[in-house]
Amino acid sequence: MVVALVLLDVLPGGGLSASAAGLLAAAERVGEPVALVVGPADAAAEAAALGAVRVLTADADSDALTLPVVDALAAAVARERPDLVLAANSVESRDAAARLAARLRLPLAADIVGVARDDLGVVAQHSAFGGAFTVEGAPTFGPLVATLRPGAVTDRLDAQPLIVERLEVVASGIPSARIESFSETAAPSSRPELRGARTVVAGGRGVGSREDFALVEQLADVLGAAVGASRAAVDAGYVPAAAQVGQTGVTVSPRLYIALGISGAIQHRAGMQTATTIVAIDKDPEAPIFDIADFGIVGDLFTVVPHLIRALEAHKK
Ligand SMILES: Cc1cc2nc3c(=O)[nH]c(=O)nc-3n(C[C@H](O)[C@H](O)[C@H](O)COP(=O)(O)OP(=O)(O)OC[C@H]3O[C@@H](n4cnc5c(N)ncnc54)[C@H](O)[C@@H]3O)c2cc1C
């Protein structure tokens, strides 16, 4: 049986990151999805519930950055001989995936939006030129190491019986950066994390001010959405830089992306064009965002959005 090895991100609290379900579903298009969990073994049951046919577990030295995960990945590759090694395109996992590819001299496909198999082997799908094209690339040798854009694959697998296998990992002894101290910061809000959110409400320069950005946040809260922004809104100080979506910000692939007062510059589109459904509200009918929007409203956002919020609240009752 062909194996597709999946590295799952474990959150500091011990559970799996929201990217896990999409990773396993994507991997299953290539082979039997076998999960690797480095850290608390409790996450193994969650991995099986999300469709992993087997779960490999390995201990983590929580003070060492990335290296224990790369060592565990290398051990899992040697043992399973997978056709694909798939990880999330998160800060932690893309670092581990790149290091694994460099260490084992394997091909790397970063930030893919899908993966498949054809007669010749594994094919990775990329969103290119600001999302204008989906292109395919295939390695000429393997296995392929790939990182999957969070939210790009929305399929879900059926739960599998829990089969846990302990992985013997020989530490490579390569020097690693270590965490010497850390301090916890309070989460600034209860809103979902932008990266990987199912719904994103984003505001642009058209919102006009930091105070008026509250309207964007209000709509996000009614929808249980994450808040995003264009670079112009960030540069104007309406929101922190962490909210920036686009070429030099966060790449998102939600089911629903609502753009408020965002013209749709190519650099912004690069970060959100793979959203399943795009809704744009802009007062300029010529705004390029309407070229990619599934639903567009030409109007003043300060008139349209309060109506929308009221309608959504009434719908909830
Ligand atoms: C190297 C490089 C990297 C970049 N990276 C990024 C990036 O990562 N992300 C990013 O977003 N940009 C990025 N940019 C900037 C990008 O080119 C645009 O300048 C930016 O996206 C514009 O932001 P905006 O759409 O909010 O502003 P604008 O283009 O000014 O658009 C504002 C829109 O609001 C509308 N509007 C105004 N008032 C209202 C109202 N009351 N109601 C409804 N609509 C209204 C206007 O009609 C207009 O369409 C980058 C640029 C460069 C050169």
The ligand as a Tripos MOL2 file, in Angstrom:
@<TRIPOS>MOLECULE
LIG
   53    58     1     0     0
SMALL
NO_CHARGES

@<TRIPOS>ATOM
      1 C1          5.6140   44.8950   -3.3080 C.3       1 LIG1
      2 C2          4.2120   45.1860   -2.8710 C.ar      1 LIG1
      3 C3          3.6000   44.3290   -1.9870 C.ar      1 LIG1
      4 C4          2.2870   44.5640   -1.5710 C.ar      1 LIG1
      5 N1          1.6790   43.6860   -0.7190 N.ar      1 LIG1
      6 C5          0.3840   43.8780   -0.4080 C.ar      1 LIG1
      7 C6         -0.3120   42.9440    0.4180 C.ar      1 LIG1
      8 O1          0.2610   41.9620    0.9220 O.2       1 LIG1
      9 N2         -1.6040   43.1620    0.6770 N.ar      1 LIG1
     10 C7         -2.2930   44.2360    0.1730 C.ar      1 LIG1
     11 O2         -3.4960   44.3660    0.4520 O.2       1 LIG1
     12 N3         -1.6560   45.1300   -0.5990 N.ar      1 LIG1
     13 C8         -0.3420   44.9910   -0.8830 C.ar      1 LIG1
     14 N4          0.2870   45.9190   -1.6410 N.ar      1 LIG1
     15 C9         -0.4210   47.1890   -1.9150 C.3       1 LIG1
     16 C10        -1.4110   47.0970   -3.0640 C.3       1 LIG1
     17 O3         -0.7350   47.3630   -4.2740 O.3       1 LIG1
     18 C11        -2.5430   48.1320   -2.8880 C.3       1 LIG1
     19 O4         -1.9860   49.4110   -2.7520 O.3       1 LIG1
     20 C12        -3.4340   47.8790   -1.6750 C.3       1 LIG1
     21 O5         -3.8860   46.5470   -1.6720 O.3       1 LIG1
     22 C13        -4.6260   48.8140   -1.7340 C.3       1 LIG1
     23 O6         -5.4100   48.6600   -0.5980 O.3       1 LIG1
     24 P1         -6.9560   49.0220   -0.6420 P.3       1 LIG1
     25 O7         -7.6530   48.1910   -1.6560 O.co2     1 LIG1
     26 O8         -7.4550   48.9720    0.7540 O.co2     1 LIG1
     27 O9         -6.9220   50.5630   -1.0460 O.3       1 LIG1
     28 P2         -7.4090   51.2700   -2.3670 P.3       1 LIG1
     29 O10        -6.7900   50.6660   -3.5670 O.co2     1 LIG1
     30 O11        -7.2460   52.7220   -2.1400 O.co2     1 LIG1
     31 O12        -8.9550   50.9220   -2.4430 O.3       1 LIG1
     32 C14        -9.9070   51.4400   -1.5640 C.3       1 LIG1
     33 C15       -11.2820   51.0440   -2.0990 C.3       1 LIG1
     34 O13       -12.2690   51.4690   -1.1740 O.3       1 LIG1
     35 C16       -13.3800   51.9370   -1.9040 C.3       1 LIG1
     36 N5        -14.1500   52.8170   -1.0290 N.ar      1 LIG1
     37 C17       -13.7990   54.0360   -0.5300 C.ar      1 LIG1
     38 N6        -14.7520   54.4800    0.3090 N.ar      1 LIG1
     39 C18       -15.7290   53.5360    0.3240 C.ar      1 LIG1
     40 C19       -16.9900   53.4270    0.9960 C.ar      1 LIG1
     41 N7        -17.4200   54.3670    1.8510 N.pl3     1 LIG1
     42 N8        -17.7430   52.3210    0.7540 N.ar      1 LIG1
     43 C20       -17.3240   51.3500   -0.0920 C.ar      1 LIG1
     44 N9        -16.1430   51.4030   -0.7530 N.ar      1 LIG1
     45 C21       -15.3610   52.4870   -0.5330 C.ar      1 LIG1
     46 C22       -12.7820   52.6190   -3.1280 C.3       1 LIG1
     47 O14       -13.7330   52.6930   -4.1740 O.3       1 LIG1
     48 C23       -11.6110   51.6880   -3.4380 C.3       1 LIG1
     49 O15       -11.9830   50.6720   -4.3640 O.3       1 LIG1
     50 C24         1.5930   45.7180   -2.0570 C.ar      1 LIG1
     51 C25         2.2310   46.5630   -2.9510 C.ar      1 LIG1
     52 C26         3.5090   46.3190   -3.3510 C.ar      1 LIG1
     53 C27         4.1570   47.2520   -4.3370 C.3       1 LIG1
@<TRIPOS>BOND
     1     1     2 1
     2     2     3 ar
     3     2    52 ar
     4     3     4 ar
     5     4     5 ar
     6     4    50 ar
     7     5     6 ar
     8     6     7 ar
     9     6    13 1
    10     7     8 2
    11     7     9 ar
    12     9    10 ar
    13    10    11 2
    14    10    12 ar
    15    12    13 ar
    16    13    14 ar
    17    14    15 1
    18    14    50 ar
    19    15    16 1
    20    16    17 1
    21    16    18 1
    22    18    19 1
    23    18    20 1
    24    20    21 1
    25    20    22 1
    26    22    23 1
    27    23    24 1
    28    24    25 2
    29    24    26 1
    30    24    27 1
    31    27    28 1
    32    28    29 2
    33    28    30 1
    34    28    31 1
    35    31    32 1
    36    32    33 1
    37    33    34 1
    38    33    48 1
    39    34    35 1
    40    35    36 1
    41    35    46 1
    42    36    37 ar
    43    36    45 ar
    44    37    38 ar
    45    38    39 ar
    46    39    40 ar
    47    39    45 ar
    48    40    41 1
    49    40    42 ar
    50    42    43 ar
    51    43    44 ar
    52    44    45 ar
    53    46    47 1
    54    46    48 1
    55    48    49 1
    56    50    51 ar
    57    51    52 ar
    58    52    53 1
@<TRIPOS>SUBSTRUCTURE
     1 LIG1         1 GROUP 0 **** ****
